[in-house]
Amino acid sequence: MNSTMDFSVNTDFSALGFRALPDNSRGIISVSGKNGTWVVYDHNNKKEVTIQDFQGNPLRCITCRLEFISYYVGFYNNKPVLKLRIAIKGEEAKGFYYIQTAFSTVWMRGALLAIESLGQNIKEPLIIGARLVEKEDGSVGNALCAMFDINEVPILPNWDPGRDIFELANTVNQLLTGESMAPPNPEKITAAELSSIQISQRQSEHKAKQDYLERQARKQQYGGAPRHSNGGAITVSPKKGDWILEHPMREVLIEMNNLLHRLGWTAQRCREETAKRFDGITSRQNLSDDQIMEMYEWLSTLSPVEIEEGVF
C-alpha cells in the first residue's frame, strides 16, 4: 500500500474529479479512509463509488478553488450527526461540489489548518488529496489531508490537535467569504444536541492536545523526533518500536524513520527494500550495526521524487 498519493506524472490535474460523478451523487465527495481515493455515495444503490479520472483510474486528487465552509446535519440511528463541508469549484464543474466528512476527522482538521495557512493565496487553485498512514502491522491508520498549491508545492501547516474545530472552521470561512459560518440547521439539530456535541468534542481535543505534548516531550528526551509532513510528530509504537529506543544505533534508526517518512515509504515498502539489499532480511531489527549504517547512508542519497513515483 502506498502511503502517498499515487498520481501519474502525466496526469492532467486541471479538471480531474468533475466529470465522472454519478447523477445521484448530489455533488458530495469524500476521501476513502481505506485507500485514499475520492469517492461518492450512490444514494440509489446505497453504496460508495470510487470516482475515476479520465484514464479510468481511481481518482486520488482534485484541482479546485475553495468557496466556503458549511455545516451539514445527517442522521444515524435517528440521532443527528454533525458534518463539515468544504464547498469547492473546478473549471469543469457546473455549480459547487462539496467535500464532506465528519467534523472531527483528522483529514478535515488537516485540511482546515492547511487552508488557514494560505493567507492571501486562499482563493488560488489547489490540488487536494489524501495520504494514508500505515500502522506497524500493515493496516491503515488515518487518512491525512495532502494539499498542494497549483505549482505542486506541498502546503504543510503546523499540526494542532487541540485547536477548537468549530472556531477553526469559522475562521477559515471568514477568510474565504468575509463572513461567519451559518449555524447548523435548527430544524435538524436542537441547541441542546449541538451543545452536547461541542462539549464532547472540546474534551476530546483537550485530551488529544495533552497526548500530543507528552509524545513531543518523550521524543525530545530521545534526541529529537521525526516529523510527519503535516507537522505532527511521528510516534514510535510502544510494542514494536521499543527496540529502536533501546538499540545502540538508536539515533541513526530514529533519523532513518525520518528519512523513510519523507520518502513516502510504507512499512511494507521498507520490508521489501530491506529484503532486497540484505539477503531476505525483512526487519531492520535483525540487521547488524554495519548494515543499519549502510541502509541509512543509502536512504540519505535518495530524493522523495525518486521514491514517490508519480507524486509530482
Salt bridges, closest charged atoms under 4 A:
GLU92 OE1 - ARG19 NH2 2.70
GLU116 OE2 - ARG163 NH2 2.75
ASP160 OD1 - LYS209 NZ 3.22
ASP164 OD2 - ARG202 NE 2.80
GLU167 OE1 - ARG163 NE 2.70
GLU205 OE2 - ARG109 NH2 2.89
ASP211 OD2 - LYS207 NZ 2.90
GLU273 OE2 - ARG269 NE 3.17
GLU273 OE2 - LYS276 NZ 3.65
GLU294 OE2 - ARG277 NH2 3.70
